[in-house]
Amino acid sequence: MNGDNEQQSATARPRVYVAGHRGMVGSALVRQLSADNSVDLLTRERRELDLTRQSEVEQFFADQAIDHVFLAAARVGGILANNDYPADFIRENLQIQTHVIHAAHLAGVKRLLFLGSSCIYPRLAAQPIGEDALLTGPLEPTNEPYAIAKIAGIRMCESYHRQYGSDFRSVMPTNLYGPNDNFDAQSSHVLPALLWKFHTAVQRGDDQVVVWGSGSPRREFLHVDDMAMACGVVMRMHAAEFWTAVPARNSQVNIGCGQDISIADLAGMVAEVSGFTGEIVFDTSKPDGTPRKLLDVSRIKAMGWSASISLHEGIASTYQWMQAHLATARQQAEAGQGAA
């Protein structure tokens, strides 16, 4: 993680804070950084540090002498959650990123990486979506409050770089999945929701699974471990190299695999992995969301990174993780009941 103008001794290790380390992306970053003996990894539970409270965040940064920050903390959810709680999504995300970015500036943090989302781009953006498509058209209404918060985060990083010279960077991942995802059928994103639906159908012996929408929208999916590797590539770039490779405006870096799949084909792949052999029915009364969302990943590829985990391989390993996680949770619940 060493970069330009970082006056550290030969034996000092940079202190790296991962905000949101319990989430899917944050935990993947922690797995990667934990294997790197050259950094001093720092995390905090929400009960220890509430990122929505400005005074707590500023005090934390003032006390910890942090060198680098991965800002992966966010309130996230699927179409239903975004539709039901729009005020929560825009308020909490604006609070978290504003407090962390400003506190990092006040404390003299050398480098920060803000993690956004591909939903920042216009609903009908030309495909594949390049970074310069930002703010060129209307957003997808079903997650507009969340997207606006993330756009504000990008502009904050760019503005602090412009005004103060802060080395605050942004990456915009495509749809992510993997260990520690939210598998709740009501509040999760499409792929974990499908894994849960098909797993439940197999367990109950159902002969039919209902999938929201028409099945025609196309989505790009990236395993979270690939995302963590891409974040490391962007974070390690020397400041002069990074800010030469990106423009001053729309400096965010798209992270994706460069390929998409229809929801119908995705459902078929999840059915195969889970062992479901029944009928897949599409409920067209439910919203589809954005028709297509494929990122142009030429910028990150020019930086030397490309995805390595195939979608089928990633879904299979994620399903195995989900099954093991459910089994552990069931054993813990049974043990707790026995103790009572």
VEXVOLO-253601 format. One line per 5 residues: number of its first residue (from 1); for each residue x, y, z of C-alpha. Coordinates in Angstrom, 2 decimals. Example, Ala and Ser with C-alpha at 12.3 -4.5 7.8 and 13.67 -1.06 7.14 Angstrom:
2
1> 12.30,-4.50,7.80  13.67,-1.06,7.14 $
This chain:
340
1> 0.00,0.00,0.00  3.00,2.33,0.01  2.51,5.32,-2.31  3.96,8.72,-3.17  5.27,11.03,-0.47 $
6> 4.53,8.62,2.36  7.25,9.34,4.90  7.27,6.08,6.81  10.26,4.35,8.32  11.58,1.16,6.80 $
11> 10.00,-0.89,9.57  6.67,0.96,9.87  3.54,-0.65,8.48  0.77,1.62,7.12  -2.43,1.53,9.18 $
16> -5.28,0.51,6.89  -8.86,1.05,8.04  -11.67,-0.92,6.37  -14.99,0.79,7.02  -17.81,-1.74,6.72 $
21> -15.67,-4.82,7.36  -18.67,-6.99,8.26  -20.33,-6.52,4.90  -19.77,-8.61,1.79  -17.22,-6.27,0.17 $
26> -15.60,-5.21,3.43  -15.09,-8.80,4.56  -13.52,-9.66,1.20  -11.12,-6.74,1.62  -10.28,-7.94,5.12 $
31> -9.57,-11.47,3.83  -7.17,-10.03,1.27  -5.48,-7.54,3.60  -5.14,-10.10,6.41  -2.80,-12.08,4.19 $
36> -0.64,-8.98,3.65  1.91,-8.75,6.46  3.01,-5.31,5.25  -0.10,-3.54,6.59  -1.58,-2.94,10.04 $
41> -5.30,-3.72,9.58  -7.86,-1.74,11.56  -11.62,-2.43,11.87  -14.46,-1.38,14.16  -17.89,-2.87,14.91 $
46> -20.86,-0.53,14.65  -21.35,-0.75,18.42  -17.81,0.61,18.76  -18.06,3.27,16.05  -21.30,4.57,14.51 $
51> -20.33,6.09,11.17  -23.59,8.06,11.01  -22.39,10.15,13.98  -19.94,12.84,12.91  -18.32,13.47,16.30 $
56> -17.55,9.76,16.80  -15.99,9.46,13.36  -13.82,12.56,13.69  -12.60,11.47,17.13  -11.78,8.00,15.84 $
61> -9.68,9.35,12.98  -7.97,11.87,15.26  -6.95,9.07,17.64  -5.84,6.32,15.24  -3.13,7.75,12.91 $
66> -4.69,6.04,9.87  -2.77,5.98,6.59  -5.22,4.38,4.14  -9.00,3.92,4.13  -11.25,1.53,2.21 $
71> -14.73,3.08,2.49  -16.95,0.02,1.97  -19.55,0.88,4.63  -23.02,1.53,3.22  -26.68,0.74,3.59 $
76> -27.48,-1.58,0.68  -30.43,-3.62,-0.58  -32.40,-4.82,-3.58  -35.34,-3.29,-5.46  -37.86,-3.94,-2.67 $
81> -35.70,-2.50,0.11  -34.82,0.58,-1.96  -38.48,1.12,-2.79  -39.70,0.74,0.82  -36.97,2.74,2.60 $
86> -35.79,5.51,0.22  -35.26,8.08,3.00  -33.12,5.65,5.01  -31.00,4.80,1.97  -30.18,8.37,1.01 $
91> -29.77,9.68,4.57  -27.55,6.93,5.98  -25.30,6.68,2.93  -24.81,10.45,2.76  -24.00,10.52,6.47 $
96> -21.51,7.64,6.36  -19.51,8.82,3.37  -19.56,12.51,4.32  -18.34,11.83,7.83  -15.60,9.39,6.80 $
101> -14.30,11.41,3.84  -14.15,14.68,5.79  -12.65,13.07,8.90  -10.01,11.41,6.70  -9.15,14.83,5.29 $
106> -8.94,16.44,8.72  -6.70,13.64,10.00  -4.33,13.77,7.03  -5.11,10.29,5.67  -2.78,9.64,2.76 $
111> -5.18,7.68,0.55  -8.86,6.74,0.54  -10.83,4.46,-1.76  -14.58,5.08,-1.93  -16.69,2.14,-3.11 $
116> -19.82,3.07,-5.02  -22.22,1.18,-7.29  -22.98,0.90,-11.00  -26.50,2.22,-10.29  -24.99,5.72,-10.44 $
121> -25.33,5.62,-14.23  -28.42,6.64,-16.24  -31.13,4.01,-16.60  -30.86,4.02,-20.39  -27.15,4.66,-20.76 $
126> -25.45,3.37,-23.90  -23.95,-0.08,-23.38  -21.35,-0.85,-22.20  -21.44,2.04,-19.75  -18.29,4.15,-19.63 $
131> -17.32,6.35,-16.71  -18.15,9.47,-18.74  -21.85,8.47,-18.81  -22.27,9.79,-15.25  -25.04,12.44,-14.95 $
136> -25.93,12.30,-18.65  -29.52,11.06,-18.13  -32.24,10.06,-15.63  -31.46,7.39,-13.05  -33.37,4.16,-12.46 $
141> -36.32,5.27,-10.23  -36.30,2.12,-8.06  -32.90,2.97,-6.51  -32.49,6.68,-7.26  -31.96,7.84,-3.62 $
146> -29.14,5.33,-3.13  -27.59,6.26,-6.49  -27.68,9.98,-5.70  -25.83,9.35,-2.44  -23.14,7.40,-4.26 $
151> -22.79,10.11,-6.93  -22.28,12.62,-4.12  -19.50,10.40,-2.76  -17.67,10.44,-6.10  -17.96,14.20,-6.36 $
156> -16.75,14.59,-2.76  -13.60,12.60,-3.48  -12.97,14.62,-6.64  -13.66,17.92,-4.85  -11.32,17.15,-1.96 $
161> -8.65,16.21,-4.49  -9.25,19.44,-6.42  -9.32,21.76,-3.39  -6.89,20.09,-1.00  -4.91,17.66,-3.15 $
166> -6.33,14.71,-1.20  -5.64,11.35,-2.81  -9.25,10.17,-2.53  -10.27,7.72,-5.27  -13.52,5.98,-6.28 $
171> -14.36,2.60,-7.77  -17.79,1.60,-9.10  -18.43,-2.16,-8.99  -21.02,-3.96,-11.03  -23.46,-6.35,-9.29 $
176> -21.44,-8.23,-6.67  -22.04,-11.59,-5.01  -20.19,-14.04,-2.80  -19.61,-14.97,0.85  -21.34,-12.80,3.48 $
181> -23.95,-11.58,1.01  -27.51,-10.92,2.17  -29.57,-13.96,1.16  -32.94,-12.71,2.42  -35.53,-13.15,-0.36 $
186> -37.23,-9.83,0.47  -34.30,-7.42,0.89  -31.38,-8.89,-1.08  -30.11,-8.29,-4.60  -31.15,-10.53,-7.46 $
191> -28.49,-13.27,-7.40  -28.52,-14.06,-3.64  -32.31,-13.80,-3.69  -32.40,-16.42,-6.45  -30.00,-18.68,-4.56 $
196> -32.25,-18.51,-1.52  -35.43,-19.11,-3.54  -34.12,-22.13,-5.37  -32.47,-23.57,-2.26  -35.76,-23.25,-0.36 $
201> -37.68,-24.83,-3.23  -35.32,-27.82,-3.27  -35.57,-28.24,0.50  -39.39,-28.17,0.40  -39.71,-30.25,-2.74 $
206> -41.51,-27.48,-4.67  -42.11,-28.03,-8.36  -42.15,-24.30,-9.21  -40.10,-21.19,-8.47  -41.45,-17.71,-9.17 $
211> -38.91,-15.09,-10.30  -39.68,-11.38,-10.26  -40.04,-9.60,-13.61  -39.95,-10.79,-17.19  -36.52,-12.38,-17.10 $
216> -35.36,-10.24,-20.03  -33.17,-7.63,-18.25  -29.45,-8.28,-18.52  -27.02,-7.93,-15.65  -23.29,-8.24,-15.10 $
221> -22.07,-10.11,-12.01  -18.68,-10.10,-10.33  -17.46,-12.27,-7.47  -16.57,-10.16,-4.45  -13.07,-11.68,-4.19 $
226> -12.36,-10.39,-7.70  -13.66,-7.00,-6.57  -11.28,-6.99,-3.59  -8.35,-7.75,-5.90  -9.34,-4.87,-8.19 $
231> -9.55,-2.51,-5.21  -6.03,-3.48,-4.25  -4.76,-2.69,-7.76  -6.38,0.76,-7.72  -5.26,1.51,-4.17 $
236> -1.62,0.56,-4.80  -1.17,2.84,-7.81  1.13,5.78,-7.14  -0.72,9.08,-6.99  0.92,10.57,-10.07 $
241> 0.18,7.42,-12.08  -3.46,7.21,-10.94  -4.37,10.87,-11.48  -2.73,10.79,-14.90  -4.79,7.72,-15.87 $
246> -8.15,9.30,-14.91  -9.75,12.68,-15.66  -10.34,15.24,-12.92  -14.11,14.77,-13.35  -15.73,11.31,-13.58 $
251> -12.52,9.89,-12.15  -14.30,6.80,-10.82  -13.05,3.42,-12.06  -15.61,0.84,-13.22  -15.05,-2.67,-11.86 $
256> -16.70,-5.58,-13.66  -16.09,-8.67,-15.74  -17.18,-7.15,-19.06  -19.93,-9.73,-19.74  -23.61,-9.83,-18.86 $
261> -26.41,-12.43,-18.69  -30.21,-12.30,-18.83  -32.09,-12.83,-15.58  -33.82,-15.81,-17.22  -30.47,-17.46,-18.02 $
266> -29.18,-16.57,-14.56  -32.19,-18.27,-12.98  -31.48,-21.35,-15.07  -27.85,-21.39,-13.91  -28.89,-21.05,-10.25 $
271> -31.44,-23.84,-10.72  -28.71,-26.11,-12.09  -26.30,-25.33,-9.25  -28.97,-25.87,-6.58  -30.32,-29.07,-8.14 $
276> -33.80,-27.66,-8.82  -35.53,-29.47,-11.71  -39.01,-27.91,-11.61  -40.60,-25.04,-13.53  -39.35,-21.44,-13.47 $
281> -42.19,-18.90,-13.71  -41.66,-15.17,-14.31  -44.01,-12.76,-12.53  -44.35,-9.87,-15.00  -46.42,-7.85,-12.52 $
286> -43.17,-7.17,-10.62  -40.66,-4.50,-11.78  -37.73,-5.36,-14.03  -35.54,-2.41,-13.11  -32.96,-1.16,-15.59 $
291> -33.20,-3.06,-18.93  -29.45,-3.60,-19.17  -26.42,-2.66,-17.14  -23.01,-3.66,-18.49  -19.94,-1.69,-17.52 $
296> -17.12,-0.61,-19.79  -14.11,-1.92,-17.87  -11.37,-0.72,-20.22  -10.06,1.74,-17.60  -9.41,-0.91,-14.94 $
301> -8.01,-3.32,-17.53  -5.51,-0.64,-18.58  -4.44,-0.55,-14.93  -3.53,-4.25,-15.15  -6.58,-6.05,-13.70 $
306> -9.25,-8.35,-15.12  -11.75,-10.74,-13.51  -10.61,-14.34,-12.94  -13.64,-16.12,-11.38  -16.25,-17.37,-13.87 $
311> -19.93,-16.84,-13.07  -20.76,-20.55,-12.86  -17.74,-21.21,-10.63  -18.60,-18.24,-8.44  -22.27,-19.17,-8.06 $
316> -21.36,-22.75,-7.16  -18.87,-21.69,-4.48  -21.27,-19.06,-3.11  -24.05,-21.64,-2.88  -21.74,-23.95,-0.95 $
321> -20.87,-21.09,1.40  -24.57,-20.29,1.90  -25.40,-23.91,2.72  -22.53,-24.13,5.22  -23.56,-20.80,6.77 $
326> -27.18,-21.96,7.15  -26.06,-25.24,8.69  -23.84,-23.44,11.22  -26.63,-21.02,12.13  -29.04,-23.94,12.61 $
331> -26.55,-25.80,14.85  -25.98,-22.67,16.95  -29.73,-22.16,17.32  -30.24,-25.76,18.37  -27.36,-25.53,20.85 $
336> -28.86,-22.36,22.30  -32.25,-23.99,22.71  -30.65,-27.00,24.39  -28.78,-24.77,26.84  -32.03,-22.98,27.72 $
